[in-house]
Amino acid sequence: MSSSSVQVLIVGAGPSGLTVAAELNRHGVQCRIIDQLPDAVSTSNALGVQARTLELWRDSGISGSAIENGIPVKQLNIHSGKRPIARFQFNRIDSPYAYMLALPQRDTESLLNEYLNDNGVVVERSVELIDFVHEDRHVKVMLRHEDGREETVLADWLIGCDGGRSFVREKLAVPFLGKDLEYHFVMMDTRIDGSLPKNEFHVFFSDKGTFAVIPLPDGISRIMADVTRDPKLYEEKSPSIQDFKRLSEERCGITLNFQESIWSSGFWVRERVVTQLVHDNVMLVGDAAHVHSPAGGQGMNTGIQDAYNLSWKLASVIHGSATPDLLKTYHEERHPIAKSVIVFSSLFLRIVTLHNRFLVALRNTIISWVSKIPFVANRLPRQMSEIDLHYRRSSIVSGSLIKRIQKRVWGLVGRQLLCAGDRAPDGPLKDEKGVNQSLFDLYQTTQHTVLIFLGQNPDLNVIAETSKHIQSQYCKYVNLCFVMPEDCDASELNEMGLPFFDQNMQVHRMFGALSSKVVLIRPDNYIGCLCSVTDITSLGQYFNGIFANLSHADASHIATEETRKAA
């Protein structure tokens, strides 16, 4: 039996595991990633990449390749038979990626694998996790290779990304609360002769069940149908093209000619979530931690965002800048998200699978009516895109309680007000040479980004003092940038950080920063702190809650070479 050691061992090379590996690598952490399957997935499986995932992929540079290989789905159309009753437009999402990207899972995994290979990380396939035990500050892991050879690995950290039937979860004996539902769906990838637009998602309601058509690259479409009450298909795992022809004739009211069945499958719905994501130095990510209905296209995206949340925190602990207590906030922040996603997808599932004729008619009438209300019509695409998910109640975000209350009040009437814990939005800027930049360009770093908004009528002396304080206390951990009105002359600040200019104060208004403010963006592109430029206490509370070893490093490092390249 051979033996080895590694900082992080990742079990499972699906989208969640690959993202953990990619993000840890980007943060400078050594890892191994194993999977017991001999090959990567070859089928389309999960296919909806939401706007928030594309925003995060921008950090590793793979969002462009994903868009080139996928189909931007810009609208969700709902029909009752052949009669359109509602439409929801994704292009109203406040994101550079105002659509759902239809991208087969095999292509998602291929892009992540390519990124890892380019950075010296290779998935070890046909390697099975057979046991693990906690041992002092490590995890002693037993692996079995394809040739029968067994290996003992001493890992500092073990990350379970091994899917809905996770061995890691079962070995931990953590409760997986919820239930397996009776809902059964069938799906098929096919080519269709018909008149449906190629960049729109179509859902057909009927009292016999729901029928959905989602465009995929290369002229292929994903067909999905609820067959919970279909006696011929309820137990079916490999439905035929004839089955789908019958379902389309019964439910769509329009002719869909299927050319071929490229791949088909059937599945039952489970709704479950673990009680705890963090178990000493073993963590659960993605489907290993939570499973739910595919309605709304949330599952894979939630797992990928689990990975982003965990990776920067784990890297901070491994690099010695944070204590392991920081990892407790992975559970604190992501567990409520997992539960909320289950609530949303469960509600979505039950709405689209109604069969009672009276309830079907009532549902269709209500959906048709509310889709014409702008606030409601915008709400569903935002919910699906996951850009509204937040960590406002996290113990490590620092901001005004009053502002959080204001956020909730304004949200009821459709107004957006940013506060600590929210996703950091994008916005247009210009650098000192007049070149167009964006806020997302500034976030594209493994460090925290500090944005100091000068606002209207700034007191440059106060801003300079705050900047010097940030430099002297936190420069090891942050990149400092100034956002100022386009006509502002504050050249004396340029030595402290990078200047950017905000045309018409658009970005200032977005952050509620018409008066001078400090906004601290975490490495996962969420707002960690939002406070007045004079409120050094809130900034200190945030950093003291994150970092274990604050040092008075040379202030000249505040504008790092990494940020200058990003800019």
N, C-alpha and C positions, 0 to 999 in steps of 0.2 A: 504494500500500500504506500503510495507516494504522499507527500505532504507539502503544503505551501501556505503562504499568508497573503492577505490583501486588505486594503483599507475598507473597501465596500464590495460586497458580493450581491449582485442583483439576480433574482430568480424570475425568469419569464421575459421573453423578448417580443412581447406585443407592443403596441404603441406606448403604453404607460412605462414599461420597463426600458424600452429604447430611449424614451424621453428622459428618464432618470439618468441613464448612462450618458446621454448627450449633454445634459445640463451639468452633471458632476464633472465631466471632462472639460466643459467650458469654464468651470470654476476652478480647474486645476487639481482635481481629485482623482487618484488612481482607483479604477474599479474593474471588476470582471462581470460579465453578463452571460448567463447560461440559459439554455432552453432544452427541454427533453425531446422536442420534436426535431426530426432530421432536417427539415426545410422550413423556410418562412412560409406564411400563409399564401396560397395561390389564388384565393377567391376574393370577392369584393367585400363581403362581411359588412363591418361598420363603414359607412360611406359619407356621413355628413360632417364636414369640418367647419366649425362655427367661427365667427369673426374673432372672438377672443383668442382662440387657439392660433389663428393666423397672425394676430398681433404678437403673440409670444414667440411664434416661430421666426418672426423677423429678427429676433436677437441672435439666433444661430444661422440666419441667412438662408433658411430653406423655404420661407413663405413664397418667394418668387418661383421656385421650381414647382411647388405644390400647385400654384395658380396656373402655371403653364400646362400641367398635366391633368387638371381638373376642369369641371364645368361650373361657373358661377351661377347659382340658382338665385334669381332675383325676385321671385314672387311665388307665393303659395296660393293656389286656386282651390276653392272648395265648391263642389258641385252636388246637386241632388239629382241623381241620374244624369241626364245631359244638360240640365239647367244650372247655370252658374249662380251661386247664392252669395259668395263672398270672395274677397281677395285680400291678401296681406302682403305688403311690399317690404322686402328686406333693404331696399335702397334708402330707406329712411333711418337706418341704424347709424348712430354717430360713431363711425369707424372708417378708416381707409378701405376696409374690407366689408362693404355694405352688401353682403350676400351670404348665403350658405354655399360653401364649396363642396360640390359632389365629387369625391375622390375615393376610389376603392381602397379598402384597407391594405391590400397588397402593395399599392403604390405609396401609401403613407409609410408603411414599414420599410419599403425600398429606399425612400428619401432619407429616413432616419438612419438606416443601415449605411447608406452612402456617406452621410455626414460622419458617422462613427469611424468607418473605414478610413476616411480622409484624415482623421485625427488619431489613428493608431489603435482603435478599439475594434475588436472583431467578436461577434457573438459566437460563443462556444456551443455548438449544437450537438444533439444526441447525448447530452449530459444531464443526468437526473439527480435531483436532490433526494436523498434517501433518509436523512436524519440530520438534526442539529440540536445542540445543547448549549446553554449559557455556561461560560467558563471564565471566572474572574471578570475582566472587562472586555472579553471577546465572545464571539460565538464560534463554537467548534462545529464545523459543517462537514457532513459526509456526502460525497458525490460518487456516482457510478457513471463511467464513460461507456461509449458504444461497444468497445471491445471487452467489456466486463471489468476493466481495471477500476479499482476504487481509490479515491483520493480524499485525504483529510485537509480541509482548508480552515485556517484560523483567520476569521474575518473580524475586523473591528465593528463592522455594521452589516446587517443582513436586511435586504429590502425584498419583500414578497410582492411580486407583480405577476403572480402565476394564475390569474384568472378566477372565474367564479367558483371553481372547485379547488381552490388554493390548498396545496399541501402545507404551506407555511402557516396559513390561518388555522387549519385543522390541528397541526402540531402544537400551536400555541393554545389550543382549546378555548379560543375567544368566542363568545356567543355571536351568532350571525342571525340577528333578529329580523323577523318578517315572515313571509309566507311564499309558497309556490302557488301561483294563480292558475285558474282553469283556462285562461285565454290562450288560444293557439293560433299562430299565424303561419302562412306559407309565403315564400318569396321565390322569385325567379329573375335572373338576368337574361335579357332577350333583346332582339332588334324588332322594332315595331314599324309597320307601315300605317301611318295615320297623320292627323292634322294637328297633333298637340305641339305647342311651342317647345323648343329643345332646351330652353334655360329656365323652365318653370316647373314647379312641383305641383302635382294634381292629386286631389283627394276626392273620391266619389263616395257619397253617402247613399245608403239604401236601407230598407228594413231587413234585407238579407245579410247585411254586413258592409264593411268598408273595403274599398279597393283604391290603392295608391299607385301612382306612376312617378318615378323620380329619374331624371335624365342622368346618364353617366357618359364618360368620354367614349370616343370611337363609335358613336351612333348607337350605343347600348342604353337600355333603360332597366331600372330595377322595378319590378312589380311586387307589390306586397298586399296581402289580403287577410282579413280576419275570417277564420273558418271555425271559430269556437262552436257554432251551432250548425255547421255543415256535417251531416252524418257520414258523407263519403270521404271527407278530408280531415276530420278532427284528429285522427291518429297518424296522418300522413307526414312522413319526413322527407320524401323525394317526390313532390307533385310533378305531374307531366304537363306538357304544353297544352294538352286537351283540357286538363283541369282548369287552367288559367283562361282558356278561351271561354269555357262555360261560365266562370266567375265574371269575366268582363261583360259577357252578354246579359247576365242577370243584373249587374249593378251599375254599369257605366252609361247605358243609353246611347253610346256611340260605338262605331266599329273600330276595333283595334286588331290589326292583323299581325300576329306574332310569327316571325320568320323562323326562329329556332330557339331552343332552350339551351343557353350556354351553361347555366348552373342553376340548381334549384335546391331548396331546403325548407325545413319546417322547424318551428321552435315554440316552446311554451314560455310564458312570462314569469319571472321571479322578481320579488321586491324584498330585498334584504340589505341590512347594513350592520357592520360590526359595532360592538359597544366601545371599542378603543382601537385607535390606529397605531399607537406607540406602545411598545412593550420592551422597556429598557433599550437595548441596542438592536431591536428588530422592529421594522415598520411595515405596514401594509399600504399598498397603493392600488388605485384603480379597481377593477372588478374583484380583486382579492378582498377588498374592503366594502364594496357596495355594488349591488346589481339591481336593475330595474327595467321597465319597459323601454323599448327603443323609440317610443312615441316622443317626438320633439327632438330627436337626434342629440341627446345629451351625454350618453354613456362614455364613449371614447374621449370626448372633450373633457369631461369631468376628471377622468383618470389622468389625462395629460396635464391638466391644471393642478391636480394633486402633486404630480411630479415636479412642477415648477415651484410650488410652495415649499415642498420638502427640500429640494436640492440646494437652494441658496443657504438655508438654515443649517443643513448637514455640513455643507462646505465650510461655513463659518465655524462650526464646532471643530471640525477636523483641522482647520488651519489655526486653531487656538485662539481665535478672536471672540468666541462666544462659549458659554458653558452649555452642557447638554440640556439644561433646563429650557433652552430656546426651542428644542424639539417638541416640547409639550404643546407649543403653540401650533404645531402642525395639526394635531388633533383638535385643538381649540378652534382653529379657523376652518379646517376642511370638513370636520364631522357635521357641523350644521349645514354646510353647503350640500353634502351628500344627502342628508335628510330632506332638504328643501327640493333637491332635484327629484327625489323619489316622489314627493308630494305632487310636484308639477307634472311629471311624466305619468303618474297614476291618474291624476285628474284628466289629463289629455287622453289617456287610454280609455277611460270610462266614457268620456264624451263621444269619442269617435266610434265606439263599439256598441252603441245603443241599438236595440232591435225592436222594441215596442213601437208600434206605428205612431201612437199618440206622442210618445217621448221623442221619436225621430222628427216628427213634424214640428214639435215645440223647439227642439234643439236647432233645427234648420232656420226657423223664424228668428230665434234669438241671435244666432251667429250672423245672419244676414243684417239684422238691425245694428248690432254692436260694431260690426266691421265698418260701418259708416261714421262711427264716432272717432275722430282723429286720435284721441288719447288711447282708446282701446285698440284701435287698428295698429298703432305704433307699439303697443305694449307686448303683444305676442312675439313679433320678430326680435325685439330687444331681449325678451326672456329666453328665446331659443338661442340667441347669439351669445349669451352668457356675459355680456358686457356690464350688466347691472348687478352681478354678484359682488358682494362686498365683505369686508372684515371689520365693520364699524364697531362691533362689540369686542374685538380682540383686546387682550390685556396689554399688547405691545404697541398699539397705535396710540398716538398722542394728539389730542385736539379738544376742542370745546364741546362740552355736553350740550350747551345751548345750540351750537351749530348742528349737532346731530338731530336735535328736536326740530329745528327749522327744516332740515333735509326731509324729515318725514312729513311735515306739514305741507311743504311745497310739492313733495312727490304726489300727494293726494290730488293736486290740481294739475299735474303734468309738468311742473317746472323742475329743472335740474339744478341742484346746488351741491357742489363738491364739498366733502369733508374727509377727515382722516379715516382710512380704511377703504375708501373707494378706489376703483380702477383709475389709474392715471390716464387721462385722455390725450389724444393727439391734437396738434394745432400748428398753424404755419408761423414760421419765424424767418428772419434773415440774419446771417452772420455779419461780422464787421466788414467783410468784403462785398456785401450785398447779395451773397449766394443764398438761394432758398434752402431752408432747413425745416425740420419738423421736430416737435417734442419727442416723437418716437426715436429720432436719431440720437437725442440726448440720453434717452433711457438705455441705449444699446450698450450696456456695460455690465460687468459683474459686481460693481460697487453700487453704493447708494448715490443717487443724484440729488444734489441740493439746488433748487431753483430759488433765487432771491428776486422777487418781483419788486421793481422800484415803485411802481404805481404812479399816480398823479402827484405832482408837487413833492417829490421825495426829499427827505433830509439825508443828504449824502454822508454827513458825519456819522449819523446813527447807523446807516447801512454799512459804512466802512468798519465801524466798531464791531458790529455783528459778524461781518465777514472775517475779521481778524480773529474773533473768538472761535469761529468754526474752523479756521485754519489751524489755530494753535491746539485745539482740542481733538478734532476729528478728521484731520486731513488724510490719515491712513485709510479711512473707510469711505470717503466721499469724493465725488467730482462736483465742483462748485461752478454754477453758471448764473449769470445775471440776465434777467429778462426785463427790458426797458422800453419805454415808448420810442417810436421811430425817430423822433426829433430830439431825443435826450443826449446831452453831452456829459458822460460820466467816465471819461477816459482814465481818471485816477483809480477806478476800480479794476481796470483790465489786468493789472498784475496779480490780482487776487483770484480771478476766475475768468471764464470765457464769456464775452458779451454777446447777447442776441437781441434783435430788435423786433418789436411787436407792432405790426401795422394796425392802426385804428384801435389799438388796445384790445383786440379780439381775444387773445390768450389771457390777458389780465382779467377780463370779464368772466371768462370760463372758470377761472379759479377764485372768483370773488376777490380779486386783488387790486382794486382801484386805489386802495391804500397799500403801503409797502407790506409785503408778506414773505414768509419763508415757507416753502413747500419741499418736503423731503420725500423722494420717491425710492421705494425699496427695489432690490434687484429683480423682484418678480413683477415690477411695474404697478404696484399699488401704493397709495399715499400712506406713508408711515406717520407723518406729522404735518400739520398745516396750522400755522400760527402767525401772529404779528411779528414784524421784524424786531421788535423790542422784547419779545417773549422768549428769552434764552432758556427759561425754566422748562418749557414744554419740549424744546429740542433736546435739552439735557436728559429729561425723563425718558425720551424715546431711546437715546443712545445708551443710557445706563441700563435700560431694560433689555437691550440686545447684546451689547459687547462686554466682554469680561476684562479686557486689557486695553483700555483707552490709553493711548500714548501721545506725547507731545512731539510728534514727528515734525521734520522740517516742513514749514508751511509752503515752501516753494513747490512741493509735490502736489498741491491741491489741483492744479490743472495738469492732469496726467497725460502722458503721450497717447494713452488709449482714448481719452476723450477728444483730444485734438484730431486724432484720426477719424473718430466717429463724426466729428463736426465738419 
